[in-house]
Amino acid sequence: MLNAVAIAALFASGSYAYAQERGVETSPAIASASQAAPPTKAQRKAQRQANRKLEKSVRNALVHTDGLQIYNVNVLARNGRVDLVGSVPDEGQIQRASDVARAVPGVVSLNNALHIRVAGR
């Protein structure tokens, strides 16, 4: 009778250990699913503030660069990616605006969609 109890306990602990091992195997999937969870309201708010701060930094750098006429230029930022959209009077200013924007801390990538302004517009 004692042998039967010992064997039953052995089988019970073996199946428990197996269940734990399977749980360990699936935990990375659970962890990756939690990483893909949508951002919270506070995280979205913080990201919007960071985007606005980067936009302002790039705009200030452009404004304080001698020779750039950027009154028709909009700066948009999202997660370190910056877009320059609008028009400038000549080709040289397109490249200059690109160089200045890339030098701003926090800019990860830049999409320069500036074009040359047609005279009279």
N, C-alpha and C positions, 0 to 999 in steps of 0.2 A: 504494500500500500504506500509506503514511504517513497519507493521508487517511482510509482505512478505520479505522485505529487511533484517530485523533483523533475520528472520528464515534462509534466504540464507546465511547470514554472520555466523550464528551459525554452520550450516552444513559445510561451507567452513573451519572454524577454527577447527572443530572437525576432519575433514579428514586430515588436516595438522598436527594436534597433533598426530593422529594415524600414519601418515607417519614418524614422528619423533620418536615415540616409536618403530616402527619397525626398524628404522635405528639404534637405540641404541641396540636393540636385536642382530642385525647382526654385529655390530662393533667389538665384541670380535673375531668373525671369521675372519674379515678383519685384525685385529691386529695379530692373530696367523699366518695368511698367510704371513704377512710382516716379521714375525720373521723367517719364513722358507725360506726367500729369499736367494739366493746363495750369498756367500761372494764377496765383491768387490775385485778388483785387489790389492788395498792397504792392505786389510785385509788378503788376501792370502800371500802377501809378508811379512807382519808382522808375520804371523803364521810360515812361513818357517824360518824366522830369529829366532823366539823363539825356534823352533825345533832344529836348528843348535846350538843355545846357550846351550840348555839342553844337547845335545849330547856332546858338548865340556866340559861342567861341569862334566858330568858322566865320560868321558874319563880321564879328569884330576884327578878326585878322584881315579880312578883305577890305573893310572900311579904312583901316589904318595903314594900308599899303599904298604908298605914293604912286600916282599914275593910273590907278584902277578906277574906272567909272562903273560902279556896280548898282546904281539905283534901279536898274531893271533886272536884277539877279535875285532869285529866291534860293535859299539854302534849306534843304530838307535832310533830316538825319533819322536813321533807324538802326539801332544796335551797332553803331560804329560805321555804318555805310552812309555816305554822304552823297547827295545829288545837288549839283549846281544847275539851275534851270533859269533861262532868260536870255538876255542879249547884252552884248557889249559893242563898243564902236569899231574895234579892229581885232584881227587874228592874234596879235601879240598879247592882248589882254585875256584871251581865252586860255592860253598856256600859262600866263602869269597867275591867273586865278586858280588854276589847277595846282600849280606849285605851292602857292600859299595855303590852300585848303589842305593839301596832303601833309603839310608840316605841322598842322594843329594836333596836339596830343589828343588821342582818342579816336582819330579817324583811322578806320581799318581799311576801307576801300572808298574809292571816289568814282562817281559817274558824272562826267562833265558833259552836260547837254546844252552848253552855252552856244549861241550862234551870233553871227555878226549882224548888228542892227542896220537896217536899210535906212539911208538918210531920209529925213522928213517924216519918220514914223516914230 
